[in-house]
Amino acid sequence: MIERLSKISKILMPYRWLSFVLLGVFLAVIIYVNLYLPLSEQNLYNLPCLLAIIWIAAFNVAIAIFDKAPVEPAEKQSFFARLKGRLTRFFYYIIVFGFIILTLAIILLSLRFLGILSRF
């Protein structure tokens, strides 16, 4: 699983600049909306922009973390080198589990925001 995430991260790394551009656009929209639109219309634009910023942040963190994921330790290595490699991979598995929980939380948050947006 870590190897797949590492491959996906390396494939998506050249497109990371696009996420920063989108982040800037969404932040600009939030600033514009808060400065120039009436309070009653602000939530209509702020909630989707905040949701997009959360997704972009999760995307960037995942790419940054899994870009240099450790490889499986070889049998020719010493005991301590293999132990270090296995402990590192164990912590990466904990991070993967955390990202699964984070993604589920963001999906739940997205569904809640879509429910709020459907009332307008």
Phi and psi in radians as a Rosetta constraint file:
Dihedral C 1 N 2 CA 2 C 2 CIRCULARHARMONIC -1.140 0.35
Dihedral N 2 CA 2 C 2 N 3 CIRCULARHARMONIC -0.657 0.35
Dihedral C 2 N 3 CA 3 C 3 CIRCULARHARMONIC -1.119 0.35
Dihedral N 3 CA 3 C 3 N 4 CIRCULARHARMONIC -0.708 0.35
Dihedral C 3 N 4 CA 4 C 4 CIRCULARHARMONIC -1.112 0.35
Dihedral N 4 CA 4 C 4 N 5 CIRCULARHARMONIC -0.787 0.35
Dihedral C 4 N 5 CA 5 C 5 CIRCULARHARMONIC -1.113 0.35
Dihedral N 5 CA 5 C 5 N 6 CIRCULARHARMONIC -0.623 0.35
Dihedral C 5 N 6 CA 6 C 6 CIRCULARHARMONIC -1.157 0.35
Dihedral N 6 CA 6 C 6 N 7 CIRCULARHARMONIC -0.734 0.35
Dihedral C 6 N 7 CA 7 C 7 CIRCULARHARMONIC -1.125 0.35
Dihedral N 7 CA 7 C 7 N 8 CIRCULARHARMONIC -0.768 0.35
Dihedral C 7 N 8 CA 8 C 8 CIRCULARHARMONIC -1.094 0.35
Dihedral N 8 CA 8 C 8 N 9 CIRCULARHARMONIC -0.717 0.35
Dihedral C 8 N 9 CA 9 C 9 CIRCULARHARMONIC -1.104 0.35
Dihedral N 9 CA 9 C 9 N 10 CIRCULARHARMONIC -0.733 0.35
Dihedral C 9 N 10 CA 10 C 10 CIRCULARHARMONIC -1.188 0.35
Dihedral N 10 CA 10 C 10 N 11 CIRCULARHARMONIC -0.565 0.35
Dihedral C 10 N 11 CA 11 C 11 CIRCULARHARMONIC -1.225 0.35
Dihedral N 11 CA 11 C 11 N 12 CIRCULARHARMONIC -0.695 0.35
Dihedral C 11 N 12 CA 12 C 12 CIRCULARHARMONIC -1.475 0.35
Dihedral N 12 CA 12 C 12 N 13 CIRCULARHARMONIC -0.206 0.35
Dihedral C 12 N 13 CA 13 C 13 CIRCULARHARMONIC -1.008 0.35
Dihedral N 13 CA 13 C 13 N 14 CIRCULARHARMONIC -0.697 0.35
Dihedral C 13 N 14 CA 14 C 14 CIRCULARHARMONIC -1.140 0.35
Dihedral N 14 CA 14 C 14 N 15 CIRCULARHARMONIC -0.367 0.35
Dihedral C 14 N 15 CA 15 C 15 CIRCULARHARMONIC -1.659 0.35
Dihedral N 15 CA 15 C 15 N 16 CIRCULARHARMONIC 0.147 0.35
Dihedral C 15 N 16 CA 16 C 16 CIRCULARHARMONIC -1.143 0.35
Dihedral N 16 CA 16 C 16 N 17 CIRCULARHARMONIC -0.528 0.35
Dihedral C 16 N 17 CA 17 C 17 CIRCULARHARMONIC -1.065 0.35
Dihedral N 17 CA 17 C 17 N 18 CIRCULARHARMONIC -0.586 0.35
Dihedral C 17 N 18 CA 18 C 18 CIRCULARHARMONIC -1.109 0.35
Dihedral N 18 CA 18 C 18 N 19 CIRCULARHARMONIC -0.633 0.35
Dihedral C 18 N 19 CA 19 C 19 CIRCULARHARMONIC -1.179 0.35
Dihedral N 19 CA 19 C 19 N 20 CIRCULARHARMONIC -0.596 0.35
Dihedral C 19 N 20 CA 20 C 20 CIRCULARHARMONIC -1.219 0.35
Dihedral N 20 CA 20 C 20 N 21 CIRCULARHARMONIC -0.627 0.35
Dihedral C 20 N 21 CA 21 C 21 CIRCULARHARMONIC -1.117 0.35
Dihedral N 21 CA 21 C 21 N 22 CIRCULARHARMONIC -0.804 0.35
Dihedral C 21 N 22 CA 22 C 22 CIRCULARHARMONIC -1.084 0.35
Dihedral N 22 CA 22 C 22 N 23 CIRCULARHARMONIC -0.676 0.35
Dihedral C 22 N 23 CA 23 C 23 CIRCULARHARMONIC -1.044 0.35
Dihedral N 23 CA 23 C 23 N 24 CIRCULARHARMONIC -0.781 0.35
Dihedral C 23 N 24 CA 24 C 24 CIRCULARHARMONIC -1.095 0.35
Dihedral N 24 CA 24 C 24 N 25 CIRCULARHARMONIC -0.694 0.35
Dihedral C 24 N 25 CA 25 C 25 CIRCULARHARMONIC -1.118 0.35
Dihedral N 25 CA 25 C 25 N 26 CIRCULARHARMONIC -0.804 0.35
Dihedral C 25 N 26 CA 26 C 26 CIRCULARHARMONIC -1.165 0.35
Dihedral N 26 CA 26 C 26 N 27 CIRCULARHARMONIC -0.649 0.35
Dihedral C 26 N 27 CA 27 C 27 CIRCULARHARMONIC -1.152 0.35
Dihedral N 27 CA 27 C 27 N 28 CIRCULARHARMONIC -0.674 0.35
Dihedral C 27 N 28 CA 28 C 28 CIRCULARHARMONIC -1.126 0.35
Dihedral N 28 CA 28 C 28 N 29 CIRCULARHARMONIC -0.692 0.35
Dihedral C 28 N 29 CA 29 C 29 CIRCULARHARMONIC -1.099 0.35
Dihedral N 29 CA 29 C 29 N 30 CIRCULARHARMONIC -0.766 0.35
Dihedral C 29 N 30 CA 30 C 30 CIRCULARHARMONIC -1.073 0.35
Dihedral N 30 CA 30 C 30 N 31 CIRCULARHARMONIC -0.776 0.35
Dihedral C 30 N 31 CA 31 C 31 CIRCULARHARMONIC -1.113 0.35
Dihedral N 31 CA 31 C 31 N 32 CIRCULARHARMONIC -0.789 0.35
Dihedral C 31 N 32 CA 32 C 32 CIRCULARHARMONIC -1.074 0.35
Dihedral N 32 CA 32 C 32 N 33 CIRCULARHARMONIC -0.808 0.35
Dihedral C 32 N 33 CA 33 C 33 CIRCULARHARMONIC -1.085 0.35
Dihedral N 33 CA 33 C 33 N 34 CIRCULARHARMONIC -0.749 0.35
Dihedral C 33 N 34 CA 34 C 34 CIRCULARHARMONIC -1.236 0.35
Dihedral N 34 CA 34 C 34 N 35 CIRCULARHARMONIC -0.438 0.35
Dihedral C 34 N 35 CA 35 C 35 CIRCULARHARMONIC -1.540 0.35
Dihedral N 35 CA 35 C 35 N 36 CIRCULARHARMONIC -0.609 0.35
Dihedral C 35 N 36 CA 36 C 36 CIRCULARHARMONIC -2.040 0.35
Dihedral N 36 CA 36 C 36 N 37 CIRCULARHARMONIC -0.243 0.35
Dihedral C 36 N 37 CA 37 C 37 CIRCULARHARMONIC -1.762 0.35
Dihedral N 37 CA 37 C 37 N 38 CIRCULARHARMONIC 2.659 0.35
Dihedral C 37 N 38 CA 38 C 38 CIRCULARHARMONIC -1.150 0.35
Dihedral N 38 CA 38 C 38 N 39 CIRCULARHARMONIC 2.755 0.35
Dihedral C 38 N 39 CA 39 C 39 CIRCULARHARMONIC -1.014 0.35
Dihedral N 39 CA 39 C 39 N 40 CIRCULARHARMONIC -0.580 0.35
Dihedral C 39 N 40 CA 40 C 40 CIRCULARHARMONIC -1.186 0.35
Dihedral N 40 CA 40 C 40 N 41 CIRCULARHARMONIC -0.427 0.35
Dihedral C 40 N 41 CA 41 C 41 CIRCULARHARMONIC -1.718 0.35
Dihedral N 41 CA 41 C 41 N 42 CIRCULARHARMONIC -0.168 0.35
Dihedral C 41 N 42 CA 42 C 42 CIRCULARHARMONIC -1.130 0.35
Dihedral N 42 CA 42 C 42 N 43 CIRCULARHARMONIC -0.731 0.35
Dihedral C 42 N 43 CA 43 C 43 CIRCULARHARMONIC -1.117 0.35
Dihedral N 43 CA 43 C 43 N 44 CIRCULARHARMONIC -0.516 0.35
Dihedral C 43 N 44 CA 44 C 44 CIRCULARHARMONIC -1.075 0.35
Dihedral N 44 CA 44 C 44 N 45 CIRCULARHARMONIC -0.566 0.35
Dihedral C 44 N 45 CA 45 C 45 CIRCULARHARMONIC -1.796 0.35
Dihedral N 45 CA 45 C 45 N 46 CIRCULARHARMONIC -0.564 0.35
Dihedral C 45 N 46 CA 46 C 46 CIRCULARHARMONIC -1.188 0.35
Dihedral N 46 CA 46 C 46 N 47 CIRCULARHARMONIC -0.734 0.35
Dihedral C 46 N 47 CA 47 C 47 CIRCULARHARMONIC -1.098 0.35
Dihedral N 47 CA 47 C 47 N 48 CIRCULARHARMONIC -0.833 0.35
Dihedral C 47 N 48 CA 48 C 48 CIRCULARHARMONIC -1.124 0.35
Dihedral N 48 CA 48 C 48 N 49 CIRCULARHARMONIC -0.619 0.35
Dihedral C 48 N 49 CA 49 C 49 CIRCULARHARMONIC -1.164 0.35
Dihedral N 49 CA 49 C 49 N 50 CIRCULARHARMONIC -0.733 0.35
Dihedral C 49 N 50 CA 50 C 50 CIRCULARHARMONIC -1.119 0.35
Dihedral N 50 CA 50 C 50 N 51 CIRCULARHARMONIC -0.682 0.35
Dihedral C 50 N 51 CA 51 C 51 CIRCULARHARMONIC -1.116 0.35
Dihedral N 51 CA 51 C 51 N 52 CIRCULARHARMONIC -0.739 0.35
Dihedral C 51 N 52 CA 52 C 52 CIRCULARHARMONIC -1.121 0.35
Dihedral N 52 CA 52 C 52 N 53 CIRCULARHARMONIC -0.669 0.35
Dihedral C 52 N 53 CA 53 C 53 CIRCULARHARMONIC -1.127 0.35
Dihedral N 53 CA 53 C 53 N 54 CIRCULARHARMONIC -0.677 0.35
Dihedral C 53 N 54 CA 54 C 54 CIRCULARHARMONIC -1.113 0.35
Dihedral N 54 CA 54 C 54 N 55 CIRCULARHARMONIC -0.775 0.35
Dihedral C 54 N 55 CA 55 C 55 CIRCULARHARMONIC -1.117 0.35
Dihedral N 55 CA 55 C 55 N 56 CIRCULARHARMONIC -0.724 0.35
Dihedral C 55 N 56 CA 56 C 56 CIRCULARHARMONIC -1.131 0.35
Dihedral N 56 CA 56 C 56 N 57 CIRCULARHARMONIC -0.716 0.35
Dihedral C 56 N 57 CA 57 C 57 CIRCULARHARMONIC -1.108 0.35
Dihedral N 57 CA 57 C 57 N 58 CIRCULARHARMONIC -0.749 0.35
Dihedral C 57 N 58 CA 58 C 58 CIRCULARHARMONIC -1.114 0.35
Dihedral N 58 CA 58 C 58 N 59 CIRCULARHARMONIC -0.698 0.35
Dihedral C 58 N 59 CA 59 C 59 CIRCULARHARMONIC -1.065 0.35
Dihedral N 59 CA 59 C 59 N 60 CIRCULARHARMONIC -0.836 0.35
Dihedral C 59 N 60 CA 60 C 60 CIRCULARHARMONIC -1.153 0.35
Dihedral N 60 CA 60 C 60 N 61 CIRCULARHARMONIC -0.704 0.35
Dihedral C 60 N 61 CA 61 C 61 CIRCULARHARMONIC -1.144 0.35
Dihedral N 61 CA 61 C 61 N 62 CIRCULARHARMONIC -0.740 0.35
Dihedral C 61 N 62 CA 62 C 62 CIRCULARHARMONIC -1.103 0.35
Dihedral N 62 CA 62 C 62 N 63 CIRCULARHARMONIC -0.734 0.35
Dihedral C 62 N 63 CA 63 C 63 CIRCULARHARMONIC -1.136 0.35
Dihedral N 63 CA 63 C 63 N 64 CIRCULARHARMONIC -0.733 0.35
Dihedral C 63 N 64 CA 64 C 64 CIRCULARHARMONIC -1.172 0.35
Dihedral N 64 CA 64 C 64 N 65 CIRCULARHARMONIC -0.682 0.35
Dihedral C 64 N 65 CA 65 C 65 CIRCULARHARMONIC -1.292 0.35
Dihedral N 65 CA 65 C 65 N 66 CIRCULARHARMONIC -0.770 0.35
Dihedral C 65 N 66 CA 66 C 66 CIRCULARHARMONIC -1.580 0.35
Dihedral N 66 CA 66 C 66 N 67 CIRCULARHARMONIC 0.103 0.35
Dihedral C 66 N 67 CA 67 C 67 CIRCULARHARMONIC -1.168 0.35
Dihedral N 67 CA 67 C 67 N 68 CIRCULARHARMONIC -0.647 0.35
Dihedral C 67 N 68 CA 68 C 68 CIRCULARHARMONIC -2.083 0.35
Dihedral N 68 CA 68 C 68 N 69 CIRCULARHARMONIC 0.918 0.35
Dihedral C 68 N 69 CA 69 C 69 CIRCULARHARMONIC -1.229 0.35
Dihedral N 69 CA 69 C 69 N 70 CIRCULARHARMONIC 2.527 0.35
Dihedral C 69 N 70 CA 70 C 70 CIRCULARHARMONIC -1.267 0.35
Dihedral N 70 CA 70 C 70 N 71 CIRCULARHARMONIC 2.604 0.35
Dihedral C 70 N 71 CA 71 C 71 CIRCULARHARMONIC -1.555 0.35
Dihedral N 71 CA 71 C 71 N 72 CIRCULARHARMONIC 2.880 0.35
Dihedral C 71 N 72 CA 72 C 72 CIRCULARHARMONIC -1.132 0.35
Dihedral N 72 CA 72 C 72 N 73 CIRCULARHARMONIC 2.274 0.35
Dihedral C 72 N 73 CA 73 C 73 CIRCULARHARMONIC -1.157 0.35
Dihedral N 73 CA 73 C 73 N 74 CIRCULARHARMONIC 2.438 0.35
Dihedral C 73 N 74 CA 74 C 74 CIRCULARHARMONIC -1.396 0.35
Dihedral N 74 CA 74 C 74 N 75 CIRCULARHARMONIC 2.720 0.35
Dihedral C 74 N 75 CA 75 C 75 CIRCULARHARMONIC -1.249 0.35
Dihedral N 75 CA 75 C 75 N 76 CIRCULARHARMONIC -0.350 0.35
Dihedral C 75 N 76 CA 76 C 76 CIRCULARHARMONIC -1.362 0.35
Dihedral N 76 CA 76 C 76 N 77 CIRCULARHARMONIC -0.204 0.35
Dihedral C 76 N 77 CA 77 C 77 CIRCULARHARMONIC -1.322 0.35
Dihedral N 77 CA 77 C 77 N 78 CIRCULARHARMONIC 2.833 0.35
Dihedral C 77 N 78 CA 78 C 78 CIRCULARHARMONIC -1.221 0.35
Dihedral N 78 CA 78 C 78 N 79 CIRCULARHARMONIC 2.931 0.35
Dihedral C 78 N 79 CA 79 C 79 CIRCULARHARMONIC -1.030 0.35
Dihedral N 79 CA 79 C 79 N 80 CIRCULARHARMONIC -0.789 0.35
Dihedral C 79 N 80 CA 80 C 80 CIRCULARHARMONIC -1.233 0.35
Dihedral N 80 CA 80 C 80 N 81 CIRCULARHARMONIC -0.577 0.35
Dihedral C 80 N 81 CA 81 C 81 CIRCULARHARMONIC -1.167 0.35
Dihedral N 81 CA 81 C 81 N 82 CIRCULARHARMONIC -0.717 0.35
Dihedral C 81 N 82 CA 82 C 82 CIRCULARHARMONIC -1.154 0.35
Dihedral N 82 CA 82 C 82 N 83 CIRCULARHARMONIC -0.709 0.35
Dihedral C 82 N 83 CA 83 C 83 CIRCULARHARMONIC -1.092 0.35
Dihedral N 83 CA 83 C 83 N 84 CIRCULARHARMONIC -0.756 0.35
Dihedral C 83 N 84 CA 84 C 84 CIRCULARHARMONIC -1.092 0.35
Dihedral N 84 CA 84 C 84 N 85 CIRCULARHARMONIC -0.752 0.35
Dihedral C 84 N 85 CA 85 C 85 CIRCULARHARMONIC -1.107 0.35
Dihedral N 85 CA 85 C 85 N 86 CIRCULARHARMONIC -0.726 0.35
Dihedral C 85 N 86 CA 86 C 86 CIRCULARHARMONIC -1.203 0.35
Dihedral N 86 CA 86 C 86 N 87 CIRCULARHARMONIC -0.684 0.35
Dihedral C 86 N 87 CA 87 C 87 CIRCULARHARMONIC -1.143 0.35
Dihedral N 87 CA 87 C 87 N 88 CIRCULARHARMONIC -0.690 0.35
Dihedral C 87 N 88 CA 88 C 88 CIRCULARHARMONIC -1.094 0.35
Dihedral N 88 CA 88 C 88 N 89 CIRCULARHARMONIC -0.783 0.35
Dihedral C 88 N 89 CA 89 C 89 CIRCULARHARMONIC -1.131 0.35
Dihedral N 89 CA 89 C 89 N 90 CIRCULARHARMONIC -0.625 0.35
Dihedral C 89 N 90 CA 90 C 90 CIRCULARHARMONIC -1.066 0.35
Dihedral N 90 CA 90 C 90 N 91 CIRCULARHARMONIC -0.763 0.35
Dihedral C 90 N 91 CA 91 C 91 CIRCULARHARMONIC -1.170 0.35
Dihedral N 91 CA 91 C 91 N 92 CIRCULARHARMONIC -0.583 0.35
Dihedral C 91 N 92 CA 92 C 92 CIRCULARHARMONIC -1.170 0.35
Dihedral N 92 CA 92 C 92 N 93 CIRCULARHARMONIC -0.635 0.35
Dihedral C 92 N 93 CA 93 C 93 CIRCULARHARMONIC -1.121 0.35
Dihedral N 93 CA 93 C 93 N 94 CIRCULARHARMONIC -0.643 0.35
Dihedral C 93 N 94 CA 94 C 94 CIRCULARHARMONIC -1.108 0.35
Dihedral N 94 CA 94 C 94 N 95 CIRCULARHARMONIC -0.718 0.35
Dihedral C 94 N 95 CA 95 C 95 CIRCULARHARMONIC -1.120 0.35
Dihedral N 95 CA 95 C 95 N 96 CIRCULARHARMONIC -0.710 0.35
Dihedral C 95 N 96 CA 96 C 96 CIRCULARHARMONIC -1.057 0.35
Dihedral N 96 CA 96 C 96 N 97 CIRCULARHARMONIC -0.789 0.35
Dihedral C 96 N 97 CA 97 C 97 CIRCULARHARMONIC -1.068 0.35
Dihedral N 97 CA 97 C 97 N 98 CIRCULARHARMONIC -0.712 0.35
Dihedral C 97 N 98 CA 98 C 98 CIRCULARHARMONIC -1.100 0.35
Dihedral N 98 CA 98 C 98 N 99 CIRCULARHARMONIC -0.686 0.35
Dihedral C 98 N 99 CA 99 C 99 CIRCULARHARMONIC -1.219 0.35
Dihedral N 99 CA 99 C 99 N 100 CIRCULARHARMONIC -0.556 0.35
Dihedral C 99 N 100 CA 100 C 100 CIRCULARHARMONIC -1.120 0.35
Dihedral N 100 CA 100 C 100 N 101 CIRCULARHARMONIC -0.777 0.35
Dihedral C 100 N 101 CA 101 C 101 CIRCULARHARMONIC -1.127 0.35
Dihedral N 101 CA 101 C 101 N 102 CIRCULARHARMONIC -0.741 0.35
Dihedral C 101 N 102 CA 102 C 102 CIRCULARHARMONIC -1.077 0.35
Dihedral N 102 CA 102 C 102 N 103 CIRCULARHARMONIC -0.738 0.35
Dihedral C 102 N 103 CA 103 C 103 CIRCULARHARMONIC -1.130 0.35
Dihedral N 103 CA 103 C 103 N 104 CIRCULARHARMONIC -0.729 0.35
Dihedral C 103 N 104 CA 104 C 104 CIRCULARHARMONIC -1.105 0.35
Dihedral N 104 CA 104 C 104 N 105 CIRCULARHARMONIC -0.680 0.35
Dihedral C 104 N 105 CA 105 C 105 CIRCULARHARMONIC -1.147 0.35
Dihedral N 105 CA 105 C 105 N 106 CIRCULARHARMONIC -0.695 0.35
Dihedral C 105 N 106 CA 106 C 106 CIRCULARHARMONIC -1.189 0.35
Dihedral N 106 CA 106 C 106 N 107 CIRCULARHARMONIC -0.654 0.35
Dihedral C 106 N 107 CA 107 C 107 CIRCULARHARMONIC -1.109 0.35
Dihedral N 107 CA 107 C 107 N 108 CIRCULARHARMONIC -0.766 0.35
Dihedral C 107 N 108 CA 108 C 108 CIRCULARHARMONIC -1.069 0.35
Dihedral N 108 CA 108 C 108 N 109 CIRCULARHARMONIC -0.754 0.35
Dihedral C 108 N 109 CA 109 C 109 CIRCULARHARMONIC -1.106 0.35
Dihedral N 109 CA 109 C 109 N 110 CIRCULARHARMONIC -0.696 0.35
Dihedral C 109 N 110 CA 110 C 110 CIRCULARHARMONIC -1.085 0.35
Dihedral N 110 CA 110 C 110 N 111 CIRCULARHARMONIC -0.766 0.35
Dihedral C 110 N 111 CA 111 C 111 CIRCULARHARMONIC -1.139 0.35
Dihedral N 111 CA 111 C 111 N 112 CIRCULARHARMONIC -0.645 0.35
Dihedral C 111 N 112 CA 112 C 112 CIRCULARHARMONIC -1.157 0.35
Dihedral N 112 CA 112 C 112 N 113 CIRCULARHARMONIC -0.740 0.35
Dihedral C 112 N 113 CA 113 C 113 CIRCULARHARMONIC -1.122 0.35
Dihedral N 113 CA 113 C 113 N 114 CIRCULARHARMONIC -0.679 0.35
Dihedral C 113 N 114 CA 114 C 114 CIRCULARHARMONIC -1.144 0.35
Dihedral N 114 CA 114 C 114 N 115 CIRCULARHARMONIC -0.593 0.35
Dihedral C 114 N 115 CA 115 C 115 CIRCULARHARMONIC -1.152 0.35
Dihedral N 115 CA 115 C 115 N 116 CIRCULARHARMONIC -0.668 0.35
Dihedral C 115 N 116 CA 116 C 116 CIRCULARHARMONIC -1.213 0.35
Dihedral N 116 CA 116 C 116 N 117 CIRCULARHARMONIC -0.691 0.35
Dihedral C 116 N 117 CA 117 C 117 CIRCULARHARMONIC -1.244 0.35
Dihedral N 117 CA 117 C 117 N 118 CIRCULARHARMONIC -0.425 0.35
Dihedral C 117 N 118 CA 118 C 118 CIRCULARHARMONIC -1.251 0.35
Dihedral N 118 CA 118 C 118 N 119 CIRCULARHARMONIC -0.286 0.35
Dihedral C 118 N 119 CA 119 C 119 CIRCULARHARMONIC -1.336 0.35
Dihedral N 119 CA 119 C 119 N 120 CIRCULARHARMONIC -0.388 0.35
